[in-house]
């Protein structure tokens, strides 16, 4: 496990500047986003950037972080700092993991492989997406010894759920993250206005097309014999896209119809709106891995998760992509931390953009955080190098923020390091 030292990272950048070398990716969150928007095709950018509805939840995520203020403490020896934590039997260099994001081929041709390489080089664990553009086994090989979790969408086929979980175990996953907030796809105007859903083009379904259970289901699928649409150039391009995405040579896949059948079968199975607490024992009985529930925003659901023997929760609103006007994750976190009371780990995503954001989430009760869109922006700009730089910069800023706030370990980051409300410095005098 490598240690995180923000001063070393900072010094490396300044010394490289002496030789005329500047960072590959912008460090300011808005400039990073703007640069990524120019690096991607417009429809790819729309999908990655999209939020639900009027994108009020995305805005709320950022506003929540902006409202919280850090109150640094002085005259403490912070010459040595330790950002590491223990999580599910692993000692991690920092309380940071990637968030699972699908269809990464929209951002870069190497997709999840480039993210795995960048995460490995930065020393950040990766949460492999159920909607990845590459099979989990290939991603795991690229990660090497870097820890990884697997995100699971619970489909209508329990046999497929079991198969994906078993493959995750075999791929060295430390945990399975069951995403609960996407049993129905949210209303996303950016995607709807351009009528673009990448899965219908065979993108982002590599975990399915590489799965033996799913492939058997595909063989049982008859491609719909509904009305044949008038052939258009766009329809032909879409057909070529989905056939090329299928893991078979182009002409055999085209002739067999398996590529089209795979997309049709995926659409039929993808989400399970009927999923309830009563379904969770099915997964528990079929994997020995820790199970986390992702999408928790209500303290009642957090309490139920603890009572049900769940191993961890992810406080998340899916990056604002599912419910317009939902609670910001940072606003939801303190009440959830209160009811969990340290009994299971709590991780948080949605809205993390800086090392200071990470600090604030930890102070309000998160065990660790997941970084999402920023690493995808780095991927779009500079591939694996961009991912590595974005993640390394976040770790460096976290380390420096800790030191400047008077903390030498993650354990010291708590509510005492924050103000008591807008414009109010803590009245506490201890420490």
C-alpha positions as CSV (number, residue, x, y, z in Angstrom):
1,X,0.0,0.0,0.0
2,X,1.5,3.3,-1.1
3,X,1.1,6.3,1.2
4,X,-0.5,9.5,0.0
5,X,1.6,12.7,0.3
6,X,0.1,15.8,-1.2
7,X,3.3,17.8,-0.8
8,X,5.2,15.3,-3.0
9,X,2.5,15.5,-5.7
10,X,2.5,19.3,-5.5
11,X,6.2,19.5,-5.7
12,X,6.3,17.1,-8.7
13,X,4.0,19.4,-10.6
14,X,5.9,22.5,-9.8
15,X,9.2,20.9,-10.8
16,X,7.8,19.7,-14.0
17,X,6.7,23.2,-14.7
18,X,10.4,24.3,-14.6
19,X,10.9,22.0,-17.6
20,X,7.9,23.4,-19.4
21,X,5.5,20.5,-18.6
22,X,2.1,21.2,-17.3
23,X,-0.6,18.8,-16.1
24,X,-2.5,17.0,-18.8
25,X,-5.9,17.7,-17.2
26,X,-7.3,20.8,-15.6
27,X,-7.5,20.8,-11.8
28,X,-10.4,23.2,-11.4
29,X,-13.6,21.1,-11.5
30,X,-15.4,23.4,-13.9
31,X,-12.5,23.7,-16.3
32,X,-12.1,19.9,-16.1
33,X,-15.7,19.5,-17.1
34,X,-15.5,22.1,-19.9
35,X,-12.5,20.4,-21.4
36,X,-14.1,17.0,-21.3
37,X,-17.2,18.3,-23.0
38,X,-15.0,19.3,-26.0
39,X,-13.2,16.0,-26.0
40,X,-16.3,13.9,-26.5
41,X,-18.9,13.6,-29.2
42,X,-22.0,15.5,-28.3
43,X,-24.3,12.5,-27.7
44,X,-21.6,10.9,-25.5
45,X,-21.3,14.1,-23.5
46,X,-25.0,14.3,-23.1
47,X,-25.3,10.8,-21.7
48,X,-22.4,11.2,-19.2
49,X,-23.4,14.7,-18.1
50,X,-27.2,14.1,-18.0
51,X,-29.2,14.4,-14.8
52,X,-32.8,13.7,-14.1
53,X,-35.4,16.3,-15.1
54,X,-34.3,19.9,-14.7
55,X,-31.1,18.5,-13.0
56,X,-32.0,20.1,-9.6
57,X,-30.6,17.1,-7.8
58,X,-27.2,17.5,-9.4
59,X,-27.3,21.2,-8.4
60,X,-28.3,20.3,-4.9
61,X,-25.4,17.9,-4.5
62,X,-23.0,20.7,-5.2
63,X,-24.9,23.2,-3.1
64,X,-24.7,20.9,-0.1
65,X,-20.9,20.7,-0.3
66,X,-20.7,24.5,-0.7
67,X,-22.7,25.1,2.4
68,X,-20.4,23.2,4.7
69,X,-17.4,25.0,6.0
70,X,-14.1,23.6,7.4
71,X,-12.7,25.4,10.5
72,X,-8.9,24.7,10.6
73,X,-7.1,24.3,13.9
74,X,-3.6,25.8,14.4
75,X,-0.4,24.9,16.1
76,X,-0.7,21.2,15.7
77,X,2.1,19.0,14.5
78,X,0.9,17.9,11.1
79,X,4.3,17.1,9.6
80,X,3.2,13.4,9.2
81,X,-0.2,12.5,8.0
82,X,-1.9,9.2,7.4
83,X,-4.8,9.1,5.0
84,X,-5.3,5.3,5.2
85,X,-8.3,3.4,6.4
86,X,-9.4,-0.2,7.0
87,X,-12.4,-1.3,4.9
88,X,-13.6,-4.9,4.5
89,X,-10.3,-6.4,5.6
90,X,-8.2,-4.2,3.4
91,X,-5.9,-1.4,4.4
92,X,-6.5,1.3,1.8
93,X,-4.2,4.2,1.1
94,X,-7.0,6.6,1.3
95,X,-10.8,6.7,1.8
96,X,-11.5,7.0,-1.9
97,X,-12.8,4.5,-4.5
98,X,-14.1,5.1,-8.0
99,X,-17.9,5.1,-8.5
100,X,-19.3,2.5,-10.9
101,X,-20.0,4.3,-14.2
102,X,-21.2,2.4,-17.2
103,X,-20.7,2.8,-21.0
104,X,-17.2,4.2,-20.6
105,X,-16.5,3.6,-24.2
106,X,-18.5,6.8,-24.8
107,X,-15.6,8.7,-23.2
108,X,-12.6,6.7,-24.5
109,X,-12.0,3.7,-26.8
110,X,-10.1,1.8,-24.0
111,X,-13.1,2.4,-21.6
112,X,-12.9,0.4,-18.3
113,X,-9.4,-0.9,-19.1
114,X,-8.0,2.6,-19.1
115,X,-9.8,3.4,-15.9
116,X,-8.5,0.3,-14.3
117,X,-4.9,1.2,-15.4
118,X,-5.3,4.8,-14.1
119,X,-6.8,3.7,-10.8
120,X,-4.1,1.1,-10.3
121,X,-1.4,3.7,-10.9
122,X,-3.1,6.1,-8.5
123,X,-3.6,3.4,-5.9
124,X,-7.4,3.8,-5.9
125,X,-9.8,0.8,-5.7
126,X,-12.2,0.5,-8.6
127,X,-15.9,-0.4,-8.3
128,X,-16.5,-2.2,-11.6
129,X,-19.8,-1.3,-13.3
130,X,-22.5,-3.8,-14.1
131,X,-22.9,-1.8,-17.3
132,X,-19.2,-1.8,-18.2
133,X,-17.9,-1.8,-21.8
134,X,-15.5,-4.6,-21.0
135,X,-16.0,-7.9,-19.1
136,X,-15.1,-7.8,-15.4
137,X,-12.4,-10.5,-15.9
138,X,-10.5,-8.2,-18.3
139,X,-10.9,-5.3,-16.0
140,X,-9.6,-7.4,-13.1
141,X,-6.5,-8.4,-15.0
142,X,-5.7,-4.8,-15.6
143,X,-6.2,-3.9,-12.0
144,X,-3.7,-6.5,-10.8
145,X,-3.4,-6.4,-7.0
146,X,-5.5,-3.2,-6.8
147,X,-8.7,-3.9,-4.8
148,X,-12.0,-3.9,-6.7
149,X,-15.7,-4.2,-5.9
150,X,-18.5,-5.2,-8.3
151,X,-21.7,-3.2,-8.8
152,X,-24.7,-5.3,-9.4
153,X,-28.0,-4.3,-11.1
154,X,-30.6,-6.9,-10.0
155,X,-32.1,-8.1,-13.3
156,X,-35.4,-10.0,-13.8
157,X,-33.3,-13.3,-14.1
158,X,-32.2,-14.6,-10.7
159,X,-29.9,-17.1,-12.5
160,X,-28.1,-14.1,-14.2
161,X,-27.8,-12.4,-10.8
162,X,-26.2,-15.5,-9.3
163,X,-23.9,-15.9,-12.3
164,X,-22.7,-12.3,-12.1
165,X,-22.1,-12.6,-8.4
166,X,-20.0,-15.8,-8.8
167,X,-18.0,-14.1,-11.6
168,X,-17.3,-11.2,-9.3
169,X,-16.0,-13.5,-6.6
170,X,-13.8,-15.3,-9.1
171,X,-12.5,-11.9,-10.3
172,X,-11.2,-11.1,-6.9
173,X,-13.9,-8.6,-5.8
174,X,-13.9,-7.6,-2.2
175,X,-17.6,-6.7,-2.1
176,X,-20.8,-6.5,-4.2
177,X,-22.7,-3.2,-4.4
178,X,-26.4,-3.7,-5.2
179,X,-27.7,-0.6,-6.8
180,X,-31.3,0.0,-5.7
181,X,-32.2,3.4,-7.2
182,X,-32.3,2.3,-10.9
183,X,-35.0,-0.4,-11.0
184,X,-36.7,2.1,-13.3
185,X,-34.7,4.4,-15.6
186,X,-35.0,8.1,-14.6
187,X,-36.4,10.8,-16.9
188,X,-33.3,12.4,-18.5
189,X,-34.1,15.1,-21.0
190,X,-30.6,15.4,-22.3
191,X,-30.8,11.8,-23.6
192,X,-34.4,12.0,-24.6
193,X,-34.0,15.1,-26.7
194,X,-31.5,13.3,-28.9
195,X,-33.3,10.0,-28.6
196,X,-30.0,8.2,-27.5
197,X,-29.7,5.2,-25.2
198,X,-26.4,3.5,-25.7
199,X,-27.5,0.1,-24.6
200,X,-29.8,-0.2,-27.7
201,X,-26.6,0.1,-29.8
202,X,-24.9,-2.7,-27.9
203,X,-22.8,-0.5,-25.8
204,X,-22.3,-0.9,-22.0
205,X,-23.6,-4.5,-22.0
206,X,-20.3,-6.4,-21.9
207,X,-21.0,-8.0,-18.5
208,X,-24.0,-9.6,-20.1
209,X,-22.6,-10.7,-23.5
210,X,-19.7,-12.3,-21.7
211,X,-21.9,-14.2,-19.2
212,X,-22.8,-17.8,-19.9
213,X,-26.2,-17.6,-18.4
214,X,-27.1,-14.5,-20.5
215,X,-25.7,-16.0,-23.7
216,X,-27.9,-19.0,-23.1
217,X,-30.9,-16.8,-22.7
218,X,-30.0,-15.0,-25.9
219,X,-30.1,-18.3,-27.8
220,X,-33.6,-18.8,-26.5
221,X,-34.6,-15.3,-27.8
222,X,-36.4,-14.8,-31.0
223,X,-35.8,-11.4,-32.5
224,X,-39.2,-9.6,-32.5
225,X,-41.2,-10.0,-35.6
226,X,-43.0,-6.7,-35.2
227,X,-43.5,-4.2,-38.0
228,X,-40.3,-3.8,-39.9
229,X,-39.3,-0.1,-39.8
230,X,-38.3,1.5,-43.1
231,X,-34.6,1.2,-43.4
232,X,-32.7,4.4,-42.9
233,X,-29.1,5.3,-42.9
234,X,-29.3,5.9,-39.1
235,X,-30.9,2.5,-38.6
236,X,-28.1,0.8,-40.6
237,X,-25.5,2.6,-38.6
238,X,-27.1,1.5,-35.4
239,X,-27.2,-2.1,-36.6
240,X,-23.4,-1.9,-37.5
241,X,-22.7,-0.5,-34.0
242,X,-24.5,-3.2,-32.1
243,X,-23.0,-6.0,-34.2
244,X,-19.5,-4.7,-33.8
245,X,-20.1,-4.5,-30.0
246,X,-21.0,-8.2,-29.8
247,X,-18.1,-10.5,-28.9
248,X,-18.2,-12.5,-32.1
249,X,-16.7,-11.9,-35.6
250,X,-18.8,-9.3,-37.4
251,X,-20.3,-11.4,-40.3
252,X,-21.3,-14.4,-38.2
253,X,-22.9,-12.1,-35.6
254,X,-24.7,-10.3,-38.3
255,X,-26.0,-13.5,-40.0
256,X,-27.0,-15.2,-36.7
257,X,-28.9,-12.3,-35.4
258,X,-27.3,-12.9,-31.9
259,X,-26.2,-9.3,-31.6
260,X,-29.8,-8.0,-32.1
261,X,-31.1,-10.7,-29.8
262,X,-28.7,-9.8,-27.1
263,X,-29.8,-6.2,-27.1
264,X,-33.5,-7.3,-27.1
265,X,-32.9,-9.7,-24.2
266,X,-31.0,-7.1,-22.2
267,X,-33.9,-4.7,-22.5
268,X,-36.3,-7.4,-21.3
269,X,-34.1,-8.3,-18.3
270,X,-32.2,-5.2,-17.3
271,X,-34.2,-3.8,-14.4
272,X,-36.5,-5.3,-11.8
273,X,-39.0,-2.8,-10.4
274,X,-40.4,-5.5,-8.1
275,X,-37.2,-5.8,-6.1
276,X,-37.9,-5.8,-2.3
277,X,-36.1,-6.5,1.0
278,X,-37.4,-10.0,0.8
279,X,-35.2,-10.7,-2.3
280,X,-31.9,-9.9,-0.6
281,X,-31.4,-13.2,1.1
282,X,-31.2,-14.8,-2.3
283,X,-27.9,-13.0,-2.9
284,X,-26.7,-13.6,0.6
285,X,-27.1,-17.3,0.2
286,X,-25.1,-17.3,-3.0
287,X,-22.0,-15.2,-2.2
288,X,-19.7,-15.0,0.7
289,X,-18.7,-11.4,-0.2
290,X,-19.8,-8.4,1.8
291,X,-23.0,-6.8,0.4
292,X,-23.6,-3.1,0.2
293,X,-26.8,-1.4,-0.7
294,X,-26.4,1.6,-3.0
295,X,-28.9,4.4,-3.3
296,X,-29.8,4.9,0.4
297,X,-31.0,8.4,1.3
298,X,-33.6,7.8,4.1
299,X,-32.4,6.9,7.6
300,X,-35.2,4.4,7.9
301,X,-33.8,2.4,4.9
302,X,-30.3,2.6,6.5
303,X,-31.7,1.2,9.8
304,X,-33.5,-1.6,8.0
305,X,-30.2,-2.4,6.1
306,X,-28.4,-2.8,9.4
307,X,-31.3,-4.9,10.8
308,X,-31.2,-7.1,7.7
309,X,-27.5,-7.9,8.2
310,X,-26.3,-5.9,5.2
311,X,-22.6,-5.2,5.4
312,X,-22.5,-1.6,4.2
313,X,-24.5,1.2,2.5
314,X,-23.7,3.7,-0.1
315,X,-25.4,7.0,0.4
316,X,-26.2,8.0,-3.2
317,X,-28.7,9.7,-5.5
318,X,-27.0,8.2,-8.6
319,X,-25.2,11.4,-9.3
320,X,-28.6,13.2,-9.7
321,X,-29.6,11.0,-12.6
322,X,-32.7,9.3,-11.3
323,X,-35.0,11.6,-9.3
324,X,-35.2,15.3,-10.0
325,X,-35.4,17.2,-6.7
326,X,-34.1,14.4,-4.6
327,X,-32.2,15.0,-1.4
328,X,-28.5,15.8,-1.7
329,X,-26.3,13.0,-0.5
330,X,-24.3,15.2,1.9
331,X,-27.6,16.5,3.4
332,X,-28.8,13.0,3.9
333,X,-25.6,11.7,5.4
334,X,-25.7,12.9,9.0
335,X,-29.0,11.4,9.9
336,X,-28.0,8.1,8.3
337,X,-24.7,8.1,10.2
338,X,-26.7,8.6,13.4
339,X,-28.9,5.6,12.9
340,X,-26.0,3.4,11.7
341,X,-23.9,4.5,14.6
342,X,-20.7,2.9,13.3
343,X,-22.1,-0.6,13.0
344,X,-21.4,-0.9,9.3
345,X,-19.4,1.2,6.8
346,X,-21.0,4.1,5.0
347,X,-19.7,5.3,1.7
348,X,-21.0,8.3,-0.3
349,X,-21.1,9.4,-3.9
350,X,-22.8,12.1,-5.9
351,X,-21.2,15.5,-6.0
352,X,-17.6,14.9,-5.0
353,X,-15.4,17.2,-7.0
354,X,-12.4,18.1,-4.7
355,X,-10.3,16.8,-1.9
356,X,-12.0,19.3,0.4
357,X,-15.4,17.7,-0.5
358,X,-13.9,14.3,0.5
359,X,-12.9,15.8,3.9
360,X,-16.4,17.2,4.4
361,X,-18.1,13.9,3.7
362,X,-15.7,12.1,6.1
363,X,-16.4,14.8,8.8
364,X,-20.2,14.2,8.5
365,X,-20.0,10.4,8.9
366,X,-18.8,8.7,5.7
367,X,-16.2,6.0,6.0
368,X,-15.1,6.6,2.4
369,X,-16.3,8.2,-0.8
370,X,-16.7,7.3,-4.4
371,X,-15.5,9.7,-7.1
372,X,-17.6,9.6,-10.3
373,X,-17.8,12.0,-13.2
374,X,-14.4,13.7,-12.5
375,X,-12.4,10.5,-13.4
376,X,-14.6,10.1,-16.5
377,X,-13.7,13.6,-17.6
378,X,-10.0,12.7,-17.1
379,X,-10.6,9.6,-19.2
380,X,-12.1,11.6,-22.0
381,X,-9.2,14.1,-22.0
382,X,-6.2,11.8,-21.7
383,X,-7.2,8.2,-21.3
384,X,-5.6,6.2,-18.4
385,X,-3.2,9.1,-17.8
386,X,-6.1,11.4,-17.3
387,X,-7.8,9.1,-14.8
388,X,-4.5,8.7,-12.9
389,X,-4.0,12.5,-12.7
390,X,-7.6,13.3,-11.6
391,X,-7.5,10.6,-8.8
392,X,-3.9,11.5,-7.8
393,X,-4.9,15.2,-7.5
394,X,-7.9,14.4,-5.4
395,X,-5.8,12.3,-3.0
396,X,-3.1,15.0,-2.8
397,X,-5.7,17.7,-2.0
398,X,-7.3,15.5,0.7
399,X,-3.9,15.0,2.3
400,X,-3.1,18.7,2.3
401,X,-6.6,19.7,3.5
402,X,-6.2,17.3,6.4
403,X,-2.9,18.9,7.4
404,X,-4.1,22.4,7.0
405,X,-7.2,21.6,9.0
406,X,-5.0,20.2,11.8
407,X,-5.7,16.5,11.3
408,X,-3.0,13.9,11.1
409,X,-5.3,10.9,10.4
410,X,-8.7,10.2,8.9
411,X,-10.0,9.3,12.4
412,X,-9.5,12.9,13.5
413,X,-11.8,14.2,10.7
414,X,-15.2,14.6,12.4
415,X,-17.9,17.2,13.1
416,X,-15.5,19.1,15.3
417,X,-13.6,20.1,12.2
418,X,-16.6,21.9,10.7
419,X,-18.6,25.0,11.6
420,X,-21.9,24.7,13.4
421,X,-23.9,26.4,10.6
422,X,-23.6,29.2,8.1
423,X,-21.2,31.8,9.5
424,X,-20.9,30.2,12.9
425,X,-17.6,29.0,14.3
426,X,-17.8,26.0,16.7
427,X,-18.1,27.0,20.3
428,X,-16.2,23.9,21.4
429,X,-12.9,24.6,23.2
430,X,-11.4,21.1,23.6
431,X,-8.4,19.9,21.6
